[in-house]
Amino acid sequence: MHTVETVLLVLMLGALTGIAARYLRAIPLPLIQIALGAALSWPQQGLHIAFDPELFLLLFIPPLLFADGWRIPKREFFALHRPILKLAFGLVAFTVFGLGWLVHWMIPEMPLPVAFALAAVVSPTDAVAVSAITRRLGMPAKTMHVLEGESLLNDASGLVALKFAVAATLTGLFSWAQVTREFLWIALGGVGTGTLMGWGFAHARAAVTRRLGDVAATQMVLLLVLLPFAAYIVGERIGVSGILAAVAAGIATNFADLERSEFIAERMQAEGTWTMIESAFNGAIFLLLGLQLPSILRTVDESKHHGAWTLVGYVLVISAALLLLRWVWLQLAVRGSLRRAHRDGRMAEQPSWRLTLATTLAGIRGAVTLAGALSIPLMVDADTPFPSRDLLVFLATGTILVTLLVGSIGLPLVLRRLPQPAEAAEVREEREARIAACHAAISSLVRSQKEVNDVDADTAAQRQEMVGRITQQYRVRLELLDDDSAAASTPETRAEEAEAVRARKQGFVHELELRLACLQAERHALYGERQSHRINDASLRELVGELDMAEVALRKRLRAARQAAGLAPHGPASRD
């Protein structure tokens, strides 16, 4: 099949499986996509795609990790840097040595350097798989930030460990001093390269948009999409981690975005573009993983390993050892950092055995593991094949599937029993920010009224009426947002006041739902005008775009209002 047709087919299947997952809510989307890919590739005349690890790492991984680095909350990322670094680097080293010796003991025909290579391949968790499985399961927010930070950074450490394990297999030489120097250069060089490129892009973008404004939004978003590929390529060309370069570029770009509040069109286009890219690339990654399964299974000679059940046993033992090593490392090296973070107020959830178990089960492996395994060379030299390569690829693939299954089944069971805080810190902070924004708006109205001079009495009265009406709307929002309004009440009246506040909040919800219905009626009327040829397509797009922006803001206000009123987050008027 032609390459273009194959790409289009994979993208279409990714979109269709995403729709199917809306109906099959009990089955995580990655598992659906892997199963579909395997079903398409299993027949001899099925869909077969050659997997090029270098091309895969270049095309799919940089934009996804860039987007994760761009979106991850930087405050939490730096506040929780100790547990993140211990998991991203310390756990990888602990896993490589512990699992490497276990695999060599369990499979004596696999040389020790190759066993270390297998351990290095399966040591990093996968950012795409972790977010795909845990996103809607109610994982505590700060724990999710730790998992995201870990999966952003441990790809580099795992791939560096794989590089030296393969080198030791090929040459028979190994030097701790060389490993340390190389690792520091690869890691720090990757972070520095990505940071410089993100910083340089931000300054160039600021220089352009200072002159052109938001009219160049589309071109700026296109350049932003190309930035992770550029960071990855430059990093790999100079011999540092291209993966860390893409992550660092995303973080640096996000910091620069904090000073671009006035560029609305660019911000909305960027959000929509990244959402589409993440959805398309996530689907393509898991479909490609499934497409490789039949060919990987066919390459393993079962007779060398006492049958298929022995191979399955190897996979189960390796997967169990991975989870056990992760649990031990969490208990011995990370639990103290998490406890200190909770004591200092940087982490709302208190470390417990259930939270540790959930963090252990979230150690899901994914596409980077498969790419790393398939990147191992076929030959040591012209006459000697790489020892146990087919077995290594099979065990790595089996580990991906087992960790995905364990995470998909075990995480919902564990998270369901985790105690949930009465009010998440993010919810409280969001409410306080809305209150501050309302106060700022009222202050600006007061200042604007004071600054008005040299107007006639009618204009002044009109302006005062408008200011009063807008100020009253903001005061109503403040009243609905302020949960402490009844704090000074007596115990006898507090229940009555709370009930009155709840009724007002529910009334505000109904008002927002009515406004939402009005926006939808406006949009329907505009499409009717176009169908009657009373306006053209350009006018329709412009007018509907205004309504879309208003509806996005209104839906966010409606969700917040329903939450404040104690109603279900998604009411009848919501399509989310």
N, C-alpha and C positions, 0 to 999 in steps of 0.2 A: 504493500500500500504506500502511496506517495506520502512523503513526510508532512506536507501541509494538510492533507486529508486526515492523517493520523492525529496531528495536533488539534484540529478542529473537532474530531470525534472525541478525544479525551476531554476537551473543554465542555462539549455538549453533555457527555456522561457525568462529568462533575456537577454540572447544573441540575441534571435530572435526578441524580442521587441526593442532592441537597433538598430538592422538593420532596422526594420519597421519604427522607428522614423526618420531615414535618408530620407525616402520617405514622411512621414507625418510630414513635418517640422512645420506646423501650430499648432500641438498638442504636448505639452511637454511630454517627455518620462515618467515621474512619473504618469501622468494621464492615459497613455496607459497601463502601467503595473498594476495600480490599477483596471482599467476596466477589463483587461484580468483576473486578479485574481478573481474578483467578478463573472465574467461569468463562470469560471471553477468551482467555489464553490457553485453557486446558485442551481443547481439541487440537489435533494436528493442523487443521486448516483454520484455526482461530486467529485472533489478533495477536501478533508477536512483534514486540518492539525491542530492539537492541538497546541495552542500558549502558550508556557511557557515563561513568561516575564523575569525570571532570566536567563534562557538559552539564550534568544534572546539578552538581554543586554550584556551577556558575549561574544557571538559569533560574533555579527555584529557591535556593537557600538564601542568597543575599537580600532579595526584596522582602522575604518573610521575616527574617531576623532584623532587618532595618525597621520594618513596621513595628515589630515588638519593642525594639529599643526606642523608637519614636513615641510609642504610646505608653510605655511602662511609667508609672508614677515615680518621678525622679527623687522626690522627698523620701519616699519609703525605700527606694533602691539604695540610696546612700545611708539612710538611717539604719538599715538592716544589712549593711555591707559585710559584717562579720559572719553571720550564718550563711550568707550567699557565697562568699569566697571559700568558706570551709567546705561547702557542698560542691562548688564548681571545680575546685582544684584538689582539696584534701581528699574528698570522697573518691575522685577519679583515681588518684594514686593508690589509695587504700583498696579500691576494687581491682585495679590492674594486678597488684601483687597478690592479694588474697585469692581472687578468682583464677589467676594464671597458674598458681601452684596447684589449686584444686583440679583444674582441667588437665594439667599434665599428669597428676596422680590418677585421675579417673580414666584418661585415654593415653596410656604410655607411648603409643606410636606417634602421638603429636609432640614434636619437639618443644622444649620449654619456651624458646623465643616465639614460636607460633602460638602457643597457649597464651603468652602475654599479648600477642597481637589480637587474638580473639577477645581477651578481657578488655583491651583498649577499645576495640570496636563497639562493645556493648556497654561500656562504662558511662558515656554521656546520655542523659535524658534528652528527649526531643521536644523542642519548644512548641512545634506545631501540634504534636500528638497530645502533649500535656494540656495545652489550652483547649484543644478540641474535645477532650474527655471531661475536663474539670470545669469548663466555663459556666455551665448551667446547673451544677450540682450543689451549689451552696457552700463551696470551700471558703473558710474564713478569709477575709480580704488580705490581711497581712501575710498569712501563710501562702496565699496565691502569689503575692508579690515575691516572696522568697523563692518559690518554685519557678516563677518566670525568670528571675535573675539568675538562678542556677542554670536553667536550660539555655539561657543566652550565652553564658560564658563557658560551660563545660564542653561544648563542641570542640573548641580550640584545644583544650587540655587533652581530650580524648584522642583527637587526630594527631597531636604532637606525640603522644605515647605510642600510637600506632606506627608513626613514621620511624621511631627508633627501634621498635620491636621488629619491623620489617627489615630495617638496616642491619640489625643484629643477625637476623636469619640469613640475609644475603651475604654478609661479610664475616660473620662470626666474631665481630668486634663490638665492644660496648664500653663507654667511658662515662662515669657519673659527672665528671667535670664538664665534659662536652654537652651532656644532656641538660645540665643546669644552665649553662651559657646559652644553648640553643633555645631552651624554653623561654628564658627571660627575653631574649631578642624577639622571638616569634610573638609572644604575648604582648609585651610592652610596645614593640614596634607596630603590631596590629592596632592596638588602642590609639597610639600616637598618630598613625597614618589616617585612621578614620576620623579622629578628632580634627586634625588639620584640614582634611577635605570637607568635613561638615562645616567647620568654621569659615573656610574659604568660600564655599557655596553660599553661606548665609550672608557674608559681606558683599559678594557680587550681586546677589539677589536684592539686597537692600539698596545698593547703588543704582540698580536698574529701576526698581519700583519707586525710588525717590523722584525720578524724572517722569516715569510713565504712569505711576499709580497702579490701580487694579486692572487696567485694560490688558496687561500682559499676564493675567492670571493663568490662562490655559498653557502658555509657554513655560511659565515658572513651575507649574505642576508636572509637566512633561519632564523638565530637567530634574525635578525632585525624584521622579520615578527612576530616572537613569542613574542617580547618585549612588545607590547601593551597588549597582553593577560596577561603576567606576571605582568605588572604594575597594571592592573585592579584587578586581583585576590588578589595580596598582599594588595592593598589599601582597598578592601572590607573586607579582613580577619582582618585587624587591626582597622576597623571601621571608615575609612575615605572615601572620594569620589574616587571610582575607575575610574570614568569618567575623573575627573580632573587629576588623576595620569597618565592616558593614554595620555591626551593632553600635560601635562608637560614633559613626557618622549619623546614625539615627538619633542617638542621645544628644549629640551636639546640635543637630538641626532643630530638635525640639526646644532646646534652650533658646535658640535664636527666634523661634516662633513666639516666644513670650512677649517680644517687642513689636509684634505685627498684628495688633488687635484691630486695626482699621481695615485690613484687607479681607473683607467678608467673602467676596467671590472666590478668591484663591483658597481660603480655608474650607469653604463648602465643597469646592471641586476636589481638593486634596482628600478630604474625608471620604467622599464618594468613590474616588479612584482607588484609594487603598483598600476600601471595603471590597470592591470588586476584585482587585488583584489577589487579596488574601483568600477570598472564596474560591476563585478559579485555580490558584496555585495549590491550595490545600487539597482540593479535590484531585488535581492532577497527580500530586505526590502519592496519595494513597492508592489511586488507581494504578499508577506505574508500579507501586510495590506489589499489588495483587497480580499484575500482569507478569511479574518475574517469578512468582511462586512455582508454577508448573515446571518451568525450565530448571529452576534450582533443585527441585525434588528429583528431576530426571537425571541430574548430573552426579548424584551421590550413589556410590556403589554400596548397596545394603549388605552384600555378602561379606565385605571387609569388616563390618561392625556388628556381626551376629544378628542381622535382621532389622526390620523397620522399628520394632518395639524398642530395641536397644537405642536407636537414634532418638526416638521420642523420649526415652528415659534420660538421655544426655541433656536434651533441651529442658526438660522439667527440672533436673538437678541444677543446671546452670541458672535458670530463672529463679528458682528458690534461693540459691546462693546469692544472687544479685540482691534480692529483697532482704535477705538476712544481713548481708554486709551493710546495706543501706540503713537498716534498723539499728544495727550495732553502732555505726558511725553517728547516727542521729542521737543515740543515747549517750555516747561517750564524748563526742566532740562538739555537737551543735546544741544540745539541750541547754547547756549553761548559757550560751549566747542568747538563746530565745528567752530564757528566764530573766536575764538582765534586761533585755529589750522590753519585756512585759513590765518589769519593775520600774523602768524609766519612762513608761508611758508610750514607747515607740511601737508597741504591739498590744492590741486589745485582748487577743485570746491568750489564755494562760496555758503553758505547755502541759499536756496530759498524755496518758498512754493512747487515748483515742486519736488525738491530734497527731501524735507520732506515727501511729498506724496509718492514718490517712496520708501523711507525708511520705511514708514508705511505699504505699500502694500507688502513689502518684509518680513513682519513678518509671515512667513509661518510655520505652525505646521506640524509635521511628525511622524515618527515611534517611537521616544522617548515618545511622548504624548500617543500613543496607548499602549506602553509597561508599562508606568506609570499607566494608567487607569486599565489595566488588572492585574497589580500587587496588587491592593487593595484586601484585604482578603474577602472571601465569607461570613464569620461568625464573629460576635462580640464575641460570646461565643458558647457553645455547642448547645444552644437552640435559639439564636437570630441571624438572618441574618443581614449582614451589610446593614444599611438603604440606599435605593435608589441606590444601586450599579449598577444594570442594566441600570438605567436611566443615571447615571454618565458616564458609558462606551459608551452608545449611543451618548450622547451629545459631548463627547470628540472626537469620531470618526467623527461625523457630522462636527465638527469644523475643523478637519484636511481637509476634503474634500472641505469645503467652502473656507478656506484660500488658498488652492492649486488652486482652480478655480479663485478666485479673483486675486491672484498673477499672474496666467498664462494669464489672460485676461487683467488685468489693467496695469501690469508693462510694457508690450510692448508699450501700448498707451502713458503712461507717459514718458518713457525713450526716445521715438521717438522725443519728444518736448523739451528735455533737451539740452541746448547749449553745444556743444562739444568744448573743447579747441583746439586751432590751432595745438598744438603739446603736447601730453601727456608727463608728467615728465619722465615716464618710457622709452618712446621712445628716448627722448633727452639724458637721462643718458646712455641708451644702446649704442647710437651712440658715445658718449664721451668715453665710456669704450672701444669700438672697436678702436677708434683713439689712446687711450693710449696703447692698446695691440699692434697696428701696430708700434708705436714709440719704444716700448720695444723690439719688434722683430728686428727692424732696428739697434738699439743700440747693441743688442747681435751679429748681423752680423759684425758690425764694430769692436767689441771687439775680436771676433773670428779671424778676419783678422789680427789684430795687434799681437795676441798671437802666430801666426804661425811662427815657426823658423826652420832652418835647412832643407829646402826643395829645390829641384832643380827648375830651372827656369820654366820648362814646367808645373810642378805641381802647382807652385805658380800662373802661368798665368791661368791655368784651374780653380783654386780655386777662383781667382779674378773674372773670368768671371761668375762663378756660383753665387758668392756673389752679383755681379752687377745685374744679372738677377733677383734674388730673391728680392733684394732691390727695383728694379724698379716695381715689382709686388706689393709690399707693398705701394710704393708711389702712384701707380694708385688707390689702395684701399683708401688711405688717401684722395686723390683728390675727389673721389666719395663720401666719408663720410663727407667732410668738406663743410658745407653749407654757411660758412662765407667767402669763397674765393673771392667773388665779393664785399665785404663790402667797400673796398677802391676805387672802380671804380667810374667814373663820372656817373651822371644820364643818359648821352647819350649812354654810352657803357654798362651799367649794364644789360639792357634787352638782348643785343646780347650775353654777357658773360653767362647770366643765361640760354639762349637757347643752347649755346654750351655745358655748363655743363650738361644740361638735355639730350642732344644728346649722350654725353659720357656715362652718367649713363645708358641710354637705350641700348647703345652698350655693356656695361658691363653685363646687364641683358641677352642679346642675347648670350654672351659668356658663361655665367653660364648655360643657357639652353642647349647650345651645349655640355658642359661638362657633364651635367646630362644625356643627350641622349647617350653620350659615355659610361658612367657608366652602363646604362641600357643595351647597346649593349654588354659590357663586361660580364655582368651577364648572358645574354641570351646565349652567347658563352660558358660560363662555364657549364651551364646546358646541352648544346649540347654535350660538352665533356663527361659529366657524362652519358648521355643517350647513347653515343657511347662506353661506358665502357673504355674510355681512362684515366679517373681518378676515384677514389673511393669516397664514401660518406664523409669520413673524410676530404679529400682534398677539396671537394666541399664546405663543411660547413666552413672550414677555409678561403678559397678564397672569398666566398660570404660574410662572416662576415666582411672581410676587405672592400669590396665594400659597404656593408650596412652602416658601420661607416662613410665612405667617403660621401655616399649619404645623410645621416642625416645632416652632417655638411654643405654640398653643398646646401641642401634645405633651411636650416636656412639662409645661405648667400643670397640665391636667394630671399627669402621673404623680407629680409632687403633691398636688392638692388631694388626690384620692388617698395617697399614703398618709397625709396629715389628718384626713377625716376618718381614718381607720377603715377605708373601703378596699376592695380588691384592686390591685394595681392596674389591671386591664379591664375596664368596663365595657359596656356594649358599644360605646362610640370609638373604641380603640381598635386599630388594625395591627398593632405591634405583635 
